[in-house]
Amino acid sequence: MCQIFAGQEPERYESETRRLRLNGQSTSIRLERAFWRILDHIAEREGLTTPAFISKLHSEVLELRGEAPNFTSLLRCACTIHLGELEQDEAARFAAE
């Protein structure tokens, strides 16, 4: 079992920093490449660039919560939520067959 996790390619969990603007302010976000790939996919699905998607998400968090503490953790959790939705969609398609 652990081979699945331990044997993954190191490039997958290497950190990557991307510079972008959140609500007009220049910043950088550092995430593992696997999370960037998921965020790229979510953004594409939403018809946005990844920076535009992240900025929109940040704005929505500010609107709902008034602040965005540990925004990179929020992004990682958003990725796991997205993966869970994909899994549910796949299970529903399988059940329909």
MODELLER restraints for C-alpha pairs under 7 A, 6 or more apart:
rsr = mdl.restraints
at = mdl.atoms
rsr.add(forms.Gaussian(group=physical.xy_distance, feature=features.Distance(at['CA:12:A'], at['CA:32:A']), mean=6.97, stdev=0.5))
rsr.add(forms.Gaussian(group=physical.xy_distance, feature=features.Distance(at['CA:12:A'], at['CA:33:A']), mean=5.42, stdev=0.5))
rsr.add(forms.Gaussian(group=physical.xy_distance, feature=features.Distance(at['CA:12:A'], at['CA:34:A']), mean=5.28, stdev=0.5))
rsr.add(forms.Gaussian(group=physical.xy_distance, feature=features.Distance(at['CA:13:A'], at['CA:32:A']), mean=4.97, stdev=0.5))
rsr.add(forms.Gaussian(group=physical.xy_distance, feature=features.Distance(at['CA:13:A'], at['CA:33:A']), mean=5.81, stdev=0.5))
rsr.add(forms.Gaussian(group=physical.xy_distance, feature=features.Distance(at['CA:13:A'], at['CA:34:A']), mean=6.25, stdev=0.5))
rsr.add(forms.Gaussian(group=physical.xy_distance, feature=features.Distance(at['CA:14:A'], at['CA:32:A']), mean=5.35, stdev=0.5))
rsr.add(forms.Gaussian(group=physical.xy_distance, feature=features.Distance(at['CA:14:A'], at['CA:33:A']), mean=6.02, stdev=0.5))
rsr.add(forms.Gaussian(group=physical.xy_distance, feature=features.Distance(at['CA:15:A'], at['CA:30:A']), mean=6.30, stdev=0.5))
rsr.add(forms.Gaussian(group=physical.xy_distance, feature=features.Distance(at['CA:15:A'], at['CA:31:A']), mean=5.31, stdev=0.5))
rsr.add(forms.Gaussian(group=physical.xy_distance, feature=features.Distance(at['CA:15:A'], at['CA:32:A']), mean=4.20, stdev=0.5))
rsr.add(forms.Gaussian(group=physical.xy_distance, feature=features.Distance(at['CA:15:A'], at['CA:33:A']), mean=6.01, stdev=0.5))
rsr.add(forms.Gaussian(group=physical.xy_distance, feature=features.Distance(at['CA:16:A'], at['CA:30:A']), mean=5.52, stdev=0.5))
rsr.add(forms.Gaussian(group=physical.xy_distance, feature=features.Distance(at['CA:16:A'], at['CA:31:A']), mean=5.59, stdev=0.5))
rsr.add(forms.Gaussian(group=physical.xy_distance, feature=features.Distance(at['CA:16:A'], at['CA:32:A']), mean=5.85, stdev=0.5))
rsr.add(forms.Gaussian(group=physical.xy_distance, feature=features.Distance(at['CA:16:A'], at['CA:33:A']), mean=5.95, stdev=0.5))
rsr.add(forms.Gaussian(group=physical.xy_distance, feature=features.Distance(at['CA:17:A'], at['CA:28:A']), mean=6.38, stdev=0.5))
rsr.add(forms.Gaussian(group=physical.xy_distance, feature=features.Distance(at['CA:17:A'], at['CA:29:A']), mean=5.46, stdev=0.5))
rsr.add(forms.Gaussian(group=physical.xy_distance, feature=features.Distance(at['CA:17:A'], at['CA:30:A']), mean=4.18, stdev=0.5))
rsr.add(forms.Gaussian(group=physical.xy_distance, feature=features.Distance(at['CA:17:A'], at['CA:31:A']), mean=6.51, stdev=0.5))
rsr.add(forms.Gaussian(group=physical.xy_distance, feature=features.Distance(at['CA:18:A'], at['CA:28:A']), mean=5.45, stdev=0.5))
rsr.add(forms.Gaussian(group=physical.xy_distance, feature=features.Distance(at['CA:18:A'], at['CA:29:A']), mean=5.50, stdev=0.5))
rsr.add(forms.Gaussian(group=physical.xy_distance, feature=features.Distance(at['CA:18:A'], at['CA:30:A']), mean=6.52, stdev=0.5))
rsr.add(forms.Gaussian(group=physical.xy_distance, feature=features.Distance(at['CA:19:A'], at['CA:27:A']), mean=5.74, stdev=0.5))
rsr.add(forms.Gaussian(group=physical.xy_distance, feature=features.Distance(at['CA:19:A'], at['CA:28:A']), mean=4.19, stdev=0.5))
rsr.add(forms.Gaussian(group=physical.xy_distance, feature=features.Distance(at['CA:19:A'], at['CA:29:A']), mean=6.50, stdev=0.5))
rsr.add(forms.Gaussian(group=physical.xy_distance, feature=features.Distance(at['CA:20:A'], at['CA:26:A']), mean=5.76, stdev=0.5))
rsr.add(forms.Gaussian(group=physical.xy_distance, feature=features.Distance(at['CA:20:A'], at['CA:27:A']), mean=5.63, stdev=0.5))
rsr.add(forms.Gaussian(group=physical.xy_distance, feature=features.Distance(at['CA:20:A'], at['CA:28:A']), mean=5.99, stdev=0.5))
rsr.add(forms.Gaussian(group=physical.xy_distance, feature=features.Distance(at['CA:20:A'], at['CA:51:A']), mean=5.94, stdev=0.5))
rsr.add(forms.Gaussian(group=physical.xy_distance, feature=features.Distance(at['CA:21:A'], at['CA:27:A']), mean=5.90, stdev=0.5))
rsr.add(forms.Gaussian(group=physical.xy_distance, feature=features.Distance(at['CA:21:A'], at['CA:55:A']), mean=6.90, stdev=0.5))
rsr.add(forms.Gaussian(group=physical.xy_distance, feature=features.Distance(at['CA:22:A'], at['CA:55:A']), mean=4.80, stdev=0.5))
rsr.add(forms.Gaussian(group=physical.xy_distance, feature=features.Distance(at['CA:22:A'], at['CA:58:A']), mean=6.95, stdev=0.5))
rsr.add(forms.Gaussian(group=physical.xy_distance, feature=features.Distance(at['CA:23:A'], at['CA:55:A']), mean=6.32, stdev=0.5))
rsr.add(forms.Gaussian(group=physical.xy_distance, feature=features.Distance(at['CA:23:A'], at['CA:59:A']), mean=6.95, stdev=0.5))
rsr.add(forms.Gaussian(group=physical.xy_distance, feature=features.Distance(at['CA:29:A'], at['CA:72:A']), mean=6.97, stdev=0.5))
rsr.add(forms.Gaussian(group=physical.xy_distance, feature=features.Distance(at['CA:35:A'], at['CA:76:A']), mean=6.52, stdev=0.5))
rsr.add(forms.Gaussian(group=physical.xy_distance, feature=features.Distance(at['CA:35:A'], at['CA:79:A']), mean=6.63, stdev=0.5))
rsr.add(forms.Gaussian(group=physical.xy_distance, feature=features.Distance(at['CA:38:A'], at['CA:79:A']), mean=6.18, stdev=0.5))
rsr.add(forms.Gaussian(group=physical.xy_distance, feature=features.Distance(at['CA:39:A'], at['CA:50:A']), mean=6.60, stdev=0.5))
rsr.add(forms.Gaussian(group=physical.xy_distance, feature=features.Distance(at['CA:39:A'], at['CA:79:A']), mean=6.74, stdev=0.5))
rsr.add(forms.Gaussian(group=physical.xy_distance, feature=features.Distance(at['CA:40:A'], at['CA:50:A']), mean=5.42, stdev=0.5))
rsr.add(forms.Gaussian(group=physical.xy_distance, feature=features.Distance(at['CA:43:A'], at['CA:49:A']), mean=5.74, stdev=0.5))
rsr.add(forms.Gaussian(group=physical.xy_distance, feature=features.Distance(at['CA:43:A'], at['CA:50:A']), mean=5.14, stdev=0.5))
rsr.add(forms.Gaussian(group=physical.xy_distance, feature=features.Distance(at['CA:43:A'], at['CA:53:A']), mean=5.49, stdev=0.5))
rsr.add(forms.Gaussian(group=physical.xy_distance, feature=features.Distance(at['CA:61:A'], at['CA:67:A']), mean=6.87, stdev=0.5))
rsr.add(forms.Gaussian(group=physical.xy_distance, feature=features.Distance(at['CA:61:A'], at['CA:68:A']), mean=6.14, stdev=0.5))
rsr.add(forms.Gaussian(group=physical.xy_distance, feature=features.Distance(at['CA:62:A'], at['CA:68:A']), mean=6.05, stdev=0.5))
